[in-house]
Amino acid sequence: MQILRGLISPDSQPVALTIGNFDGVHLGHQALLEQLQIAARERDLATAAIVFEPHPREFFTPLQAPARLTNLREKMERFAVLGLNRVHVCRFNKKLAQTSATDFIDALYKKLAAKYVLIGDDFRFGKARGGDFALMEKMGQQQGITVKSMSSVLKGGVRISSTAVRVALSEGNLHLARRYLGRTYSISGHVEHGEKVGRKLGYPTANIQLKHNRPPLSGIFVVRVRIESGEIVKGVASLGVRPTIELNGKPVLEVHLFDFAQEIYGKHLYVDFLHKLRDEMKFSGLESLTQQIALDVGQAKDWFIQNGN
């Protein structure tokens, strides 16, 4: 899969194209990409997607922007698994925000040789969100390009969306989030050096780099960790601001791996969230915190025994 910066094409090969943020790459996104693949095969086209970085709402209202479900690397990995040929990552900045809807559409046709465009039924684009499906379809007809919309995907009567996944995760409902995503929710990142508080308490942790400061869930979780070497290790994770350790702290993802003593600083890990044990709490001191960690570890190990994972 090729990853390209901006609306540039390495060749003149025409493409079947889709556009969106694709945060989480949930079942709705997957259905759209599957439909794109079908249309591309029928027309002998390559498949391509346009995504924006940062998310437009992070650009316009950073404090009110939704929590990210996936960082850019995770999104690209999901696209590769789903078989996309090409992804165009467009930097969302002032210039792009001021681009009119008609100029944006014109660029798709002239710069990317789009011959088929598939977008979600609620997709809006261009300056002040002035573009919609009707405009893209009208301009497509003038250029001899097929433009189609994809209806929402429902699960149990609920429209699958990034928002629905965020709500499920914020409520600690990992089972529901898994239904919407079609996979276990995970966060990936490199292992960084931390303050080594866990080691001092007798429970050393791997501190996972968070690309964004507002994860969509928090608390104490049963997790399965996939190391870049291919090894899979069970563990328990804390994702939150560590109120017992510091005041007004930033979110931190710390994972205690069971029966594991390898050096993994700098390694890239995938943390699969399997079950929520409890919310984050502030304890009276480190002794009380250590006692609770022991209980969390015991409950996590019991969960693995009961669930056969």
N, C-alpha and C positions, 0 to 999 in steps of 0.2 A: 504494500500500500504506500503510495506517495503522499507526503505531507508537504504542502506548499503554503508559503506565506503570501496572503493577498490574492487578488483576482488575476493571477497569471497562469498561463498554460504552457507546459513544457513541449507541447506538440499541437498539431491541428486536429487531433482526433475529437470528433463530436462526442458529447456526453449526455447522459440522463442525470439530471441534477436535482438535489433537494437542498433546502435551506432551513436553518433553525439553530437553537441553542443546544438541544439534545442533552440537557442536564440529567444525568442518571442513566441515559440510554435504556429507558424502561420498555415495557411490552408495547406501548403505543408507538414509540420510536422504532422498535424492532419490526413492527408490522409495516410501518411506512417504508423502511429500508428494504424489506422483503418485496414489497410491491414495486419499488424502484428497480430492484434486481430483475424482476419479471419483465418489466417494461424495457429495460436495457437489452435483455437477451432477445426479445422480440424484434428490436430495432437495430441490433448489432452495434450497441453503444457501450462505452465505458461508463462506470458509475462514479459520481462525484457528490460531495456534500460541502456546503459552506457553513462554517460555524464562526462565532464571534468571541473574541477574547480581548478584554474581559466581557462578562455578560453585560448587555446594555444597561440593565438596571443598576449594576455596580458602577457604571460610568456616571449615570445621571443622579442616582440617589444612593451612594455607597452605604450609608447608615441604615437605610430601609431595604436594601437588597436582600433577597432570600438567601438562606444558607445553601452553599454549594453541596450537591450530592456527589459530584465527581470532579476531580481536577482535570486539567487538560490531558495529562499523560494517560489517566484512566480512561478518558473518553476515546482517545486515539486507539487504545488497546481494544476497547469494545468494538470500534468501527472495523479494525483489522479482522477480528474474529468473525464479524458479520459479512465480511467479503467486499467491502468497498475498495474500489481501485484508487481513489484519489480523495484527499480532504484539503480544502482551502481554509486556512485559519486567517480570518480577517481581524486585524487589530481595530477594536471599536474605540475611536477617538473623536475629537471634535469634527474633523474633516468628514469622516464617515457619517456621523450623526447629522451633518448638514446636507448630505447627498439626497437629492430628490428621489422619489420612488421611480420616476421614469428614467432618470440617469442610471439608477442601480439596475433596473431591468435591462437597459440597453447594454450595460457592461457584461451582464450574464451572457447575452447573445453574441456580442462582438469579441469579448476577451476569452470566454470559455467555450465557445462554440456549442452552447446548450441547444439541443434539439428536442428535449423532453424535460419538463419541469414538474416535479411533484412536491406539493407543500401541504401542511396541515390546514384544516378548514378554518382555523382561527389565526393564521399567520398574518402579521402586519409588518410593514417594513418601510424604509425611507424616512425622510425628514418628517418629524411630528407623527410618525406612524401613518403616513398618508397613503401608503400602498396596501392593496389587498388582493385577494384572488381575482376579482373581477378585472382589475386593472392589468394584472399580469396576463390574464387570459386574453384580454383585448389586444395588448401589445404583441403577445405570442402569435395571434392569428395574423397580424400584419407582417410578421417575420416568417410565417409558415412553421411555427413551433407549437408542439402540443403541450398544453398546460392542464394539469389535473390536480384536484384536491383530494385529500385523504380524510375520511370521516374519523371521528374519535373512536377509540377502542374502549369498550366497557368491560368491567369485571365485577360480577355481582351487582350490576346496575349502577356502578360507580365509574365515571370517566377516569381512565388512567391518565395521570399527568404528573409532572414533577412536583407540583404542589401536593397532590394526594400522597406521594411517597414521603415528602417532607413531614406531613402531618402524622403519618403512621410512625415514622422514626422518632419524631418529637414526643409521641405518646408511648414510646417504648414497645410498640407493636411490631416486632421484627418479623413475625409470621405474615402479617398483612403486607409489609413492605416487600417481603420476598415474593408474594403473589403478584404484586404490581411490577416488580423488576424482572421477574422470571429467573432470579438467582438470589443468593444470599448477599445482603448488603456488606460492602467491604470498604475499607480505607487503606490506601497504600502510601508508603513513604520510606525514606531512608532512616536508618537508626542513627540518632545523634547522641552526643554526650550530654547528659543532664546533670542535675545536682546530686545524683546518686543517693537520694533519700531512701529509696526502697532498699538499696543494698545495706544501708545502715540499720534498717528495721528488720533485716533478715529475709527480705523478699526483693531481690534485684529485678529491675525492670528494663525492658528495651523501650527507649523513648523515640517515638515515631514522629518524624517531621510532618507537620500539618501545613499544607500549602495555603490554606485559608483559615482565618481566625474565628470562623463561625461554623463549626460542624453542625450537622442537622440533628444530632442526638447527643445525649450526655448521660452519665451514670456509670455503673459497674456492670460489666458484661462477661459472659462466657464467650470465649473466642477460639477460633482456629487460625493459626498463623502459617502462611505459606512463605517460605524463604526463597530467595531468587535461585538458590542451588537446587530447589525442588523439594526440599525437606518440609514436612508438615508437622507442626507442633501444637499441642493443646495448651490453653492458658486462660488467664483471667485478665481483663483490661479495665483500666480506669480512664474515662474520657471526660474531662471537665477542668475546672479552674483551681482545684486543690485548695479549698477554703481553710483546711487545717494547717496547711504549709505556708500560704502567703495570702496577702490582702490584695484584692483587685487583680488577680492573676489572669493570664491569658489561657485559653483552653490548651490542654496538654493530653496527648494520648500515650499512656504508659501500659506496657504489657508485661506481666509476669508469666514466663514460660515454664511449664512443668517439666521437671527432670531434664533440664537443658543447661549446659555450661559452656557452650561454644562462644568464641569471640565473633560478634556480628556487627560491630560498629561500621557504619558506612554501607551496610548491606541494604538492599531494597526488599521490604516486607509487605505482604498483603494480609491485613487483619480482617477476617470474616466474623461478623457479629452474629452469634447464634442465639443468644438468650440474655435478657436483661435480668440481673439479680436485684438491683435496687437503685434508687437515686443517689446522687452524690450528697454527702453529709459533712457537717463541720463537727469535729470531735474536740473534747476538752484539752487533749494533748496527744503526744506521739504514742504514749502507752495505750490509750484507748483506740487510736487509729490502728496500731499493730494488732490488737486483739480482733478488731473488725476485719482486717485483711486476712487473718487466719481463718475466720468464719467464711469469708468470701471464697477463699481458695478451696476450703472443704466443700462448700456448696457447688462450686464449679466442677470439682472432680466427681461429686455425686451426680451432677447433671449428665456428665459424659457417660457414667456407668448406666444410668437409667435410659439414656437415649441412644446408646450404642454407637456414638460417634468417636 
